[in-house]
Amino acid sequence: MNAASLISRALREHIYLEAHGDQLHLVFDTPPPDDLMSALKENKPQVLEELHRLQNQWLERVARMLYRPAEWLLEHSIIEECDIRELWHTEPRQAAETAKTGLHWHLANH
């Protein structure tokens, strides 16, 4: 199973993956099945690479919806690294709308 398939399977089983540098964090209420855990361990470098790609893609989508460069969002703390790790699997439009209601957005734009 390739990295994208492993990530999709984890999400279907309500297991949220976060790439934090070279560490893979799992967030879950019910422990993952043993075969999924084994596959994630065996494919950790590829899973991390794919997660980093997906996280960056999510940030770029949020930035496009806010008409700002991704770097600007990070520099002004509108989106933080922990947001990217935790929210990459959510709808970027929702994150953009939420960002526009935050204090950092208003301070950076006024």
C-alpha positions as CSV (number, residue, x, y, z in Angstrom):
1,M,0.0,0.0,0.0
2,N,1.4,3.4,-0.9
3,A,1.6,6.4,1.4
4,A,-1.5,8.1,0.0
5,S,-3.5,5.0,0.4
6,L,-2.3,4.6,4.0
7,I,-3.2,8.2,4.8
8,S,-6.6,7.7,3.2
9,R,-7.2,4.5,5.2
10,A,-6.2,6.2,8.4
11,L,-8.6,9.1,7.8
12,R,-11.4,6.6,7.0
13,E,-10.8,5.0,10.4
14,H,-10.8,8.4,12.2
15,I,-7.1,8.3,12.8
16,Y,-5.5,11.7,12.1
17,L,-1.9,11.9,11.1
18,E,0.4,14.8,11.7
19,A,3.9,15.3,10.2
20,H,6.1,17.2,12.6
21,G,9.6,17.3,11.1
22,D,10.7,13.6,10.9
23,Q,8.1,12.5,13.4
24,L,4.7,11.0,12.7
25,H,2.0,11.7,15.2
26,L,-1.3,9.8,15.3
27,V,-4.4,11.2,17.0
28,F,-7.2,8.8,17.6
29,D,-9.9,7.8,20.1
30,T,-9.8,4.0,19.3
31,P,-6.3,2.5,18.7
32,P,-5.5,1.8,15.1
33,P,-5.6,-1.8,13.8
34,D,-2.3,-3.6,14.1
35,D,-1.9,-4.0,10.3
36,L,-2.3,-0.2,9.8
37,M,0.2,0.6,12.5
38,S,2.7,-1.9,11.0
39,A,2.2,-0.4,7.5
40,L,2.6,3.2,8.8
41,K,5.9,2.2,10.6
42,E,7.2,0.4,7.5
43,N,6.4,3.3,5.2
44,K,7.1,6.1,7.6
45,P,9.5,8.1,5.4
46,Q,7.0,8.0,2.4
47,V,4.0,8.8,4.7
48,L,5.9,11.8,6.1
49,E,6.8,13.0,2.7
50,E,3.2,12.7,1.5
51,L,1.9,14.4,4.7
52,H,4.3,17.3,4.2
53,R,3.1,17.6,0.6
54,L,-0.6,17.6,1.7
55,Q,0.0,20.1,4.5
56,N,1.8,22.5,2.1
57,Q,-1.0,22.0,-0.4
58,W,-3.6,22.8,2.2
59,L,-1.7,26.0,3.3
60,E,-1.4,27.2,-0.3
61,R,-5.2,26.7,-0.8
62,V,-6.0,28.7,2.3
63,A,-3.6,31.4,1.2
64,R,-5.2,31.6,-2.3
65,M,-8.6,32.0,-0.7
66,L,-7.3,34.8,1.4
67,Y,-5.5,36.4,-1.5
68,R,-2.2,36.4,0.4
69,P,1.0,34.4,0.1
70,A,1.3,31.5,2.4
71,E,4.5,33.0,3.9
72,W,2.6,36.1,4.8
73,L,0.0,34.1,6.7
74,L,2.7,32.4,8.7
75,E,4.7,35.6,9.3
76,H,1.6,37.3,10.7
77,S,0.6,34.2,12.8
78,I,-2.7,34.0,10.9
79,I,-2.0,30.4,10.3
80,E,0.5,28.7,12.6
81,E,2.6,25.5,12.1
82,C,0.4,23.6,14.5
83,D,-2.7,24.7,12.5
84,I,-1.2,23.2,9.3
85,R,-0.3,19.9,11.1
86,E,-3.7,19.6,12.7
87,L,-6.1,21.0,10.0
88,W,-4.5,19.8,6.7
89,H,-7.4,17.3,6.2
90,T,-10.1,19.9,6.7
91,E,-11.8,22.1,4.1
92,P,-9.4,25.1,3.3
93,R,-12.4,27.4,2.7
94,Q,-13.5,26.9,6.3
95,A,-10.0,27.6,7.6
96,A,-9.9,30.8,5.5
97,E,-13.2,32.0,6.7
98,T,-12.2,31.3,10.3
99,A,-8.8,33.1,9.8
100,K,-10.6,36.3,8.7
101,T,-12.4,36.5,12.0
102,G,-9.2,36.3,14.1
103,L,-7.3,39.1,15.8
104,H,-4.1,38.5,13.9
105,W,-5.9,38.9,10.6
106,H,-7.4,42.3,11.7
107,L,-4.1,43.5,13.1
108,A,-2.2,42.6,9.9
109,N,-4.8,44.2,7.6
110,H,-5.4,47.5,9.4
